[in-house]
Structures are given as structure tokens and as C-alpha cells.
Amino acid sequence: MTHFTEVSPTFLKSDDALNKCDWLGADVKARVARTVVVLALAAAAALLPWPAFAQLPPHAPGTICVTQFFWCWAQPPGPPGYACGCPSQYGFVPGYLG
């Protein structure tokens, strides 16, 4: 057997969880909206492309050939910024002297 308790509309209005203020003074709807916006911005920032820089060993300028994904020792060395290439298992990969 189920018993129902009558609740006055005044009690519901004053005790509604969505109208309560938290300890910072902001209502719950605003906090949820703010949380959703912050999470969406964080997700968008995580998806932005960031340049990846290879960890290059200490070297004299122009002695390392830097490609898009890896580096190799330049054969022969030259002025920084000039075109060069690195051998790979798929063939010659173009890069620049760094």
C-alpha cells in the first residue's frame, strides 16, 4: 500500500533544487551552463593542431636535416634553411637543414 503526502505549492517553490543558490551564490542552472561551456572550450582547445617539434641533439647549425616527422644527420652539411633529405624505408623524404 502506497501512502501519498500532500505537499503545498509554497513548499515546492521554496525547495526546488533548480532554484536553490549554492554557497557561491550562483544558481544550479548557471553553474551547469558554465560547466558545459568550460568543458566545450577545453575539448575544442584539445582538438586544435599544435606544432610538434622533434627533440634534436646538440648540433652545429646546418648539420641536421629536419623532415616533417623525423630528423637525420645532413650529408653533406650546409647553410640552415636549405633543402635536404633523409633516407627512409619508403624512400627519400625531403626536409630542410636546421
PAKEMI-354802 format. One line per field, with one value per residue: residue number from 1; x, y, z of N, C-alpha, C, O in turn. Coordinates in nm, 3 decimals. Layout:
<pts>
n	[NUM | ...] $
n.c1	[X | ...] $
n.c2	[Y | ...] $
n.c3	[Z | ...] $
ca.c1	[X | ...] $
ca.c2	[Y | ...] $
ca.c3	[Z | ...] $
c.c1	[X | ...] $
c.c2	[Y | ...] $
c.c3	[Z | ...] $
o.c1	[X | ...] $
o.c2	[Y | ...] $
o.c3	[Z | ...] $
</pts>
This chain:
<pts>
n	[1 | 2 | 3 | 4 | 5 | 6 | 7 | 8 | 9 | 10 | 11 | 12 | 13 | 14 | 15 | 16 | 17 | 18 | 19 | 20 | 21 | 22 | 23 | 24 | 25 | 26 | 27 | 28 | 29 | 30 | 31 | 32 | 33 | 34 | 35 | 36 | 37 | 38 | 39 | 40 | 41 | 42 | 43 | 44 | 45 | 46 | 47 | 48 | 49 | 50 | 51 | 52 | 53 | 54 | 55 | 56 | 57 | 58 | 59 | 60 | 61 | 62 | 63 | 64 | 65 | 66 | 67 | 68 | 69 | 70 | 71 | 72 | 73 | 74 | 75 | 76 | 77 | 78 | 79 | 80 | 81 | 82 | 83 | 84 | 85 | 86 | 87 | 88 | 89 | 90 | 91 | 92 | 93 | 94 | 95 | 96 | 97 | 98] $
n.c1	[0.084 | 0.061 | 0.140 | 0.057 | 0.179 | 0.048 | 0.170 | 0.238 | 0.210 | 0.369 | 0.577 | 0.704 | 0.791 | 0.978 | 1.161 | 1.265 | 1.511 | 1.639 | 1.618 | 1.762 | 2.032 | 2.380 | 2.673 | 2.836 | 2.669 | 2.559 | 2.302 | 2.193 | 2.137 | 2.286 | 2.545 | 2.563 | 2.538 | 2.766 | 2.964 | 2.928 | 2.998 | 3.268 | 3.379 | 3.327 | 3.487 | 3.738 | 3.754 | 3.750 | 3.990 | 4.170 | 4.152 | 4.273 | 4.529 | 4.861 | 5.196 | 5.447 | 5.759 | 6.059 | 6.286 | 6.588 | 6.935 | 7.220 | 7.380 | 7.579 | 7.481 | 7.303 | 7.380 | 7.196 | 6.926 | 6.595 | 6.285 | 5.929 | 5.843 | 6.067 | 6.426 | 6.758 | 7.117 | 7.275 | 7.396 | 7.575 | 7.663 | 7.522 | 7.417 | 7.182 | 6.833 | 6.838 | 6.734 | 6.712 | 6.742 | 6.623 | 6.701 | 6.463 | 6.267 | 6.079 | 6.180 | 6.331 | 6.297 | 6.194 | 6.332 | 6.460 | 6.762 | 6.872] $
n.c2	[-0.116 | 0.217 | 0.531 | 0.865 | 1.189 | 1.504 | 1.791 | 2.126 | 2.392 | 2.614 | 2.510 | 2.349 | 2.544 | 2.689 | 2.494 | 2.393 | 2.231 | 2.339 | 2.608 | 2.675 | 2.840 | 2.798 | 2.771 | 2.966 | 3.154 | 3.138 | 3.016 | 2.675 | 2.613 | 2.804 | 2.731 | 2.474 | 2.539 | 2.700 | 2.510 | 2.333 | 2.500 | 2.554 | 2.296 | 2.239 | 2.434 | 2.349 | 2.098 | 2.179 | 2.325 | 2.119 | 1.985 | 2.150 | 2.198 | 2.156 | 2.256 | 2.010 | 1.955 | 1.799 | 1.633 | 1.747 | 1.662 | 1.829 | 2.036 | 2.164 | 2.449 | 2.369 | 2.105 | 1.907 | 1.744 | 1.822 | 1.671 | 1.631 | 1.445 | 1.329 | 1.336 | 1.355 | 1.311 | 1.556 | 1.502 | 1.622 | 1.865 | 2.200 | 2.543 | 2.666 | 2.613 | 2.545 | 2.311 | 1.961 | 1.605 | 1.298 | 0.954 | 0.687 | 0.393 | 0.398 | 0.544 | 0.850 | 1.131 | 1.458 | 1.755 | 2.019 | 2.198 | 2.230] $
n.c3	[0.000 | -0.089 | 0.038 | 0.002 | 0.048 | 0.096 | -0.056 | -0.020 | -0.265 | -0.204 | -0.053 | -0.245 | -0.426 | -0.278 | -0.220 | -0.449 | -0.632 | -0.853 | -0.823 | -0.606 | -0.440 | -0.450 | -0.236 | -0.342 | -0.438 | -0.691 | -0.902 | -0.964 | -1.232 | -1.373 | -1.297 | -1.410 | -1.682 | -1.713 | -1.658 | -1.872 | -2.087 | -2.027 | -2.041 | -2.311 | -2.436 | -2.347 | -2.471 | -2.739 | -2.750 | -2.707 | -2.946 | -3.128 | -3.373 | -3.284 | -3.327 | -3.358 | -3.223 | -3.294 | -3.077 | -3.091 | -3.104 | -2.949 | -3.184 | -3.456 | -3.650 | -3.946 | -3.972 | -3.933 | -4.086 | -4.105 | -4.119 | -4.182 | -3.991 | -3.866 | -3.807 | -3.949 | -3.973 | -4.164 | -4.491 | -4.736 | -4.475 | -4.463 | -4.531 | -4.287 | -4.341 | -4.608 | -4.863 | -4.803 | -4.752 | -4.607 | -4.582 | -4.585 | -4.504 | -4.697 | -4.901 | -5.023 | -4.812 | -4.817 | -4.663 | -4.450 | -4.379 | -4.049] $
ca.c1	[0.000 | 0.140 | 0.083 | 0.100 | 0.172 | 0.016 | 0.275 | 0.184 | 0.287 | 0.466 | 0.692 | 0.774 | 0.857 | 1.093 | 1.256 | 1.300 | 1.656 | 1.692 | 1.613 | 1.847 | 2.162 | 2.485 | 2.748 | 2.899 | 2.566 | 2.508 | 2.203 | 2.242 | 2.130 | 2.400 | 2.666 | 2.563 | 2.567 | 2.906 | 3.044 | 2.918 | 3.076 | 3.410 | 3.417 | 3.327 | 3.607 | 3.855 | 3.756 | 3.788 | 4.132 | 4.245 | 4.149 | 4.350 | 4.659 | 4.978 | 5.317 | 5.529 | 5.900 | 6.140 | 6.394 | 6.713 | 7.054 | 7.303 | 7.446 | 7.617 | 7.378 | 7.315 | 7.430 | 7.084 | 6.817 | 6.469 | 6.170 | 5.802 | 5.821 | 6.190 | 6.545 | 6.878 | 7.237 | 7.284 | 7.509 | 7.670 | 7.607 | 7.513 | 7.357 | 7.048 | 6.720 | 6.846 | 6.665 | 6.790 | 6.655 | 6.663 | 6.657 | 6.371 | 6.233 | 5.988 | 6.249 | 6.387 | 6.199 | 6.250 | 6.332 | 6.542 | 6.874 | 6.847] $
ca.c2	[0.000 | 0.339 | 0.649 | 0.990 | 1.304 | 1.625 | 1.891 | 2.255 | 2.458 | 2.705 | 2.428 | 2.310 | 2.660 | 2.729 | 2.384 | 2.343 | 2.221 | 2.422 | 2.749 | 2.696 | 2.901 | 2.724 | 2.852 | 3.079 | 3.250 | 3.117 | 2.908 | 2.550 | 2.619 | 2.882 | 2.651 | 2.368 | 2.602 | 2.741 | 2.389 | 2.283 | 2.589 | 2.534 | 2.166 | 2.250 | 2.509 | 2.263 | 1.997 | 2.247 | 2.357 | 1.994 | 1.943 | 2.241 | 2.142 | 2.220 | 2.208 | 1.917 | 1.975 | 1.683 | 1.661 | 1.739 | 1.665 | 1.948 | 2.026 | 2.289 | 2.486 | 2.313 | 1.966 | 1.815 | 1.760 | 1.806 | 1.641 | 1.655 | 1.351 | 1.283 | 1.408 | 1.273 | 1.394 | 1.604 | 1.455 | 1.697 | 1.981 | 2.321 | 2.658 | 2.638 | 2.653 | 2.486 | 2.183 | 1.840 | 1.489 | 1.187 | 0.824 | 0.611 | 0.264 | 0.425 | 0.627 | 0.980 | 1.221 | 1.594 | 1.834 | 2.140 | 2.195 | 2.304] $
ca.c3	[0.000 | -0.102 | 0.102 | -0.057 | 0.138 | 0.024 | -0.045 | -0.061 | -0.372 | -0.146 | -0.015 | -0.368 | -0.485 | -0.198 | -0.207 | -0.581 | -0.641 | -0.961 | -0.784 | -0.489 | -0.461 | -0.382 | -0.141 | -0.410 | -0.473 | -0.826 | -0.902 | -1.019 | -1.378 | -1.421 | -1.276 | -1.510 | -1.810 | -1.711 | -1.666 | -2.010 | -2.172 | -1.999 | -2.097 | -2.458 | -2.474 | -2.323 | -2.578 | -2.863 | -2.741 | -2.720 | -3.086 | -3.212 | -3.410 | -3.225 | -3.396 | -3.280 | -3.250 | -3.258 | -2.983 | -3.166 | -3.019 | -2.970 | -3.314 | -3.523 | -3.748 | -4.080 | -3.972 | -3.917 | -4.182 | -4.032 | -4.204 | -4.111 | -3.880 | -3.802 | -3.849 | -3.972 | -3.989 | -4.302 | -4.571 | -4.654 | -4.406 | -4.544 | -4.462 | -4.233 | -4.423 | -4.741 | -4.880 | -4.783 | -4.746 | -4.522 | -4.633 | -4.501 | -4.564 | -4.810 | -4.997 | -4.985 | -4.751 | -4.822 | -4.540 | -4.457 | -4.286 | -3.926] $
c.c1	[0.089 | 0.067 | 0.140 | 0.083 | 0.143 | 0.124 | 0.219 | 0.270 | 0.392 | 0.593 | 0.773 | 0.851 | 0.983 | 1.199 | 1.299 | 1.452 | 1.715 | 1.689 | 1.701 | 1.977 | 2.265 | 2.566 | 2.820 | 2.797 | 2.509 | 2.407 | 2.257 | 2.239 | 2.250 | 2.530 | 2.676 | 2.598 | 2.714 | 2.998 | 3.044 | 3.002 | 3.225 | 3.457 | 3.421 | 3.451 | 3.734 | 3.867 | 3.799 | 3.938 | 4.218 | 4.250 | 4.227 | 4.484 | 4.772 | 5.101 | 5.398 | 5.675 | 5.977 | 6.247 | 6.525 | 6.831 | 7.130 | 7.382 | 7.485 | 7.509 | 7.407 | 7.364 | 7.320 | 6.979 | 6.687 | 6.357 | 6.043 | 5.789 | 5.948 | 6.306 | 6.656 | 6.998 | 7.250 | 7.411 | 7.503 | 7.601 | 7.604 | 7.451 | 7.217 | 6.938 | 6.723 | 6.774 | 6.763 | 6.694 | 6.713 | 6.616 | 6.561 | 6.341 | 6.139 | 6.052 | 6.296 | 6.276 | 6.258 | 6.238 | 6.413 | 6.652 | 6.843 | 6.967] $
c.c2	[0.124 | 0.454 | 0.773 | 1.102 | 1.427 | 1.729 | 2.022 | 2.316 | 2.553 | 2.629 | 2.389 | 2.427 | 2.697 | 2.620 | 2.328 | 2.345 | 2.312 | 2.571 | 2.779 | 2.764 | 2.818 | 2.819 | 2.968 | 3.183 | 3.232 | 3.003 | 2.789 | 2.553 | 2.695 | 2.804 | 2.541 | 2.426 | 2.643 | 2.620 | 2.333 | 2.369 | 2.567 | 2.401 | 2.170 | 2.327 | 2.426 | 2.156 | 2.060 | 2.280 | 2.232 | 1.947 | 2.035 | 2.178 | 2.223 | 2.169 | 2.118 | 1.938 | 1.852 | 1.725 | 1.639 | 1.740 | 1.796 | 1.932 | 2.164 | 2.322 | 2.426 | 2.170 | 1.863 | 1.848 | 1.726 | 1.783 | 1.665 | 1.567 | 1.307 | 1.368 | 1.308 | 1.368 | 1.430 | 1.552 | 1.521 | 1.811 | 2.103 | 2.434 | 2.623 | 2.692 | 2.594 | 2.352 | 2.068 | 1.722 | 1.382 | 1.056 | 0.759 | 0.480 | 0.281 | 0.513 | 0.758 | 1.070 | 1.361 | 1.666 | 1.960 | 2.129 | 2.283 | 2.308] $
c.c3	[0.000 | -0.037 | 0.037 | 0.045 | 0.054 | 0.051 | -0.097 | -0.172 | -0.318 | -0.108 | -0.138 | -0.428 | -0.408 | -0.191 | -0.342 | -0.597 | -0.748 | -0.926 | -0.663 | -0.530 | -0.386 | -0.295 | -0.207 | -0.453 | -0.613 | -0.824 | -0.980 | -1.172 | -1.436 | -1.406 | -1.379 | -1.647 | -1.819 | -1.724 | -1.808 | -2.104 | -2.151 | -2.056 | -2.249 | -2.506 | -2.454 | -2.431 | -2.710 | -2.863 | -2.758 | -2.865 | -3.178 | -3.249 | -3.347 | -3.298 | -3.303 | -3.320 | -3.203 | -3.158 | -3.057 | -3.071 | -3.040 | -3.101 | -3.365 | -3.626 | -3.886 | -4.086 | -3.956 | -4.022 | -4.109 | -4.133 | -4.123 | -3.987 | -3.808 | -3.853 | -3.877 | -3.983 | -4.136 | -4.369 | -4.707 | -4.580 | -4.498 | -4.464 | -4.409 | -4.325 | -4.563 | -4.744 | -4.860 | -4.783 | -4.657 | -4.585 | -4.533 | -4.570 | -4.683 | -4.916 | -4.936 | -4.931 | -4.749 | -4.687 | -4.560 | -4.352 | -4.165 | -3.837] $
o.c1	[0.182 | -0.053 | 0.262 | -0.016 | 0.209 | 0.164 | 0.160 | 0.391 | 0.496 | 0.703 | 0.895 | 0.963 | 1.084 | 1.315 | 1.364 | 1.516 | 1.828 | 1.753 | 1.713 | 2.025 | 2.241 | 2.530 | 2.862 | 2.835 | 2.418 | 2.426 | 2.355 | 2.331 | 2.308 | 2.616 | 2.785 | 2.679 | 2.778 | 3.100 | 3.148 | 3.071 | 3.301 | 3.566 | 3.510 | 3.512 | 3.826 | 3.977 | 3.875 | 4.005 | 4.326 | 4.343 | 4.247 | 4.545 | 4.775 | 5.109 | 5.416 | 5.708 | 5.963 | 6.291 | 6.566 | 6.829 | 7.107 | 7.442 | 7.430 | 7.450 | 7.520 | 7.387 | 7.346 | 6.946 | 6.671 | 6.335 | 6.049 | 5.731 | 5.939 | 6.287 | 6.650 | 6.982 | 7.237 | 7.519 | 7.425 | 7.490 | 7.675 | 7.434 | 7.140 | 6.949 | 6.620 | 6.757 | 6.881 | 6.576 | 6.833 | 6.505 | 6.575 | 6.384 | 6.121 | 5.986 | 6.301 | 6.172 | 6.362 | 6.146 | 6.433 | 6.637 | 6.794 | 6.962] $
o.c2	[0.134 | 0.471 | 0.784 | 1.106 | 1.450 | 1.752 | 2.028 | 2.295 | 2.572 | 2.679 | 2.396 | 2.410 | 2.732 | 2.648 | 2.223 | 2.449 | 2.357 | 2.651 | 2.894 | 2.746 | 2.773 | 2.936 | 3.061 | 3.291 | 3.306 | 2.905 | 2.801 | 2.501 | 2.653 | 2.809 | 2.514 | 2.369 | 2.622 | 2.626 | 2.291 | 2.316 | 2.561 | 2.394 | 2.109 | 2.288 | 2.433 | 2.128 | 1.999 | 2.266 | 2.238 | 1.876 | 2.002 | 2.111 | 2.346 | 2.050 | 2.148 | 1.939 | 1.807 | 1.840 | 1.525 | 1.809 | 1.865 | 1.827 | 2.266 | 2.230 | 2.432 | 2.118 | 1.743 | 1.965 | 1.616 | 1.865 | 1.712 | 1.610 | 1.252 | 1.461 | 1.193 | 1.489 | 1.343 | 1.557 | 1.474 | 1.849 | 2.107 | 2.423 | 2.557 | 2.802 | 2.594 | 2.287 | 2.077 | 1.739 | 1.376 | 1.049 | 0.775 | 0.458 | 0.187 | 0.552 | 0.774 | 1.086 | 1.383 | 1.641 | 2.005 | 2.062 | 2.395 | 2.367] $
o.c3	[0.080 | -0.056 | 0.019 | 0.118 | -0.048 | 0.166 | -0.205 | -0.173 | -0.381 | -0.128 | -0.137 | -0.475 | -0.468 | -0.160 | -0.347 | -0.578 | -0.735 | -0.995 | -0.622 | -0.642 | -0.274 | -0.282 | -0.138 | -0.499 | -0.651 | -0.751 | -1.054 | -1.236 | -1.536 | -1.493 | -1.431 | -1.720 | -1.922 | -1.794 | -1.859 | -2.191 | -2.248 | -2.115 | -2.310 | -2.606 | -2.535 | -2.478 | -2.785 | -2.965 | -2.816 | -2.904 | -3.295 | -3.166 | -3.357 | -3.329 | -3.184 | -3.439 | -3.090 | -3.157 | -3.082 | -2.969 | -3.139 | -3.126 | -3.322 | -3.683 | -3.935 | -4.195 | -3.964 | -4.043 | -4.056 | -4.221 | -4.009 | -3.887 | -3.698 | -3.931 | -3.836 | -4.000 | -4.223 | -4.311 | -4.790 | -4.617 | -4.599 | -4.342 | -4.479 | -4.379 | -4.631 | -4.640 | -4.895 | -4.812 | -4.633 | -4.637 | -4.412 | -4.683 | -4.761 | -5.012 | -4.814 | -4.996 | -4.687 | -4.609 | -4.673 | -4.250 | -4.179 | -3.729] $
</pts>
